[in-house]
């Protein structure tokens, strides 16, 4: 599937390269176009191979080679979405009108130029520009001792070759400035492999909160060896919740915080995570996958903190809650949702997977303030 999409992407890029070579007066523009498209096609698979598992690489290589390449690749993909249909329809229309058919190479070049501008913004600017979101979450029957309780929610850090430790340290410092009562990290701390486990543990160890740091795991945390990461997180004081939980007390009142393990590797067990909850106690659950919301509601969970979707990474600017790539695969993909007596916050993520790009979906630090219902 990936090969087919990439081939189609570079077929449209060949039209772009042909028109550019023609305008620059290059000899044999068709040969130049074919060579450039083939080189880009091969480079994509080389970049993909280098990311599985993710490895340490020089920063100059990331900034001068990989990021420009992925800006190009994303632009070529967007170009293909409009150019390939045009490459079929335009010649048919011209034949119907009695004209000699021609491929829309000029249109392809223009589409690529516009797409490249947006892609460059998404790769070089938007994913580095983190926003802090403050959200009040009303919870029916919340004990009065937890009125105003502040939870900093972080998710999908994906620390690795394209999301360096230095960025994540900045997120940790920003989180600490919020003086949270608790920090919840809902999975996908790594992209893949084990080379960045020490960096991740160092960053999580920087996080500060009155009632500590809770971590649930996501699918990418098991793309390699998950146990070494868990051991390192626990060594720096984080409480890694794998289908388990504990009570937090404030002014004599108690709330049960639990974490559900990964769904992709079939480790998730909501019932087990809530097993130690005292009857009648409000439960707040960390679950990387928002698909667990329905099951959590059946168990009377008041609030689910989730991630996984990245808000699609690409969405319509200012309307990411309505138009996003994530809605093709997820019912809940970004922000606060409420169903009956339960709520869920789906975090937009901090890092990226796949192409290192964000458009219309800002990386975020969510500050959730719990409120009693009026």
Helices and strands as residue ranges (DSSP letters): H 2-23, H 29-50, H 59-61, I 62-66, H 67-96, H 105-124, G 126-128, E 131-139, G 144-146, E 150-154, H 165-177, E 182-186, H 197-206, E 213-216, G 219-222, H 226-235, E 239-240, E 244-250, E 253-260, H 270-273, E 283-287, G 290-292, H 293-298, E 303-306, G 310-312, G 325-328, E 335-339, E 342-346, E 364-372
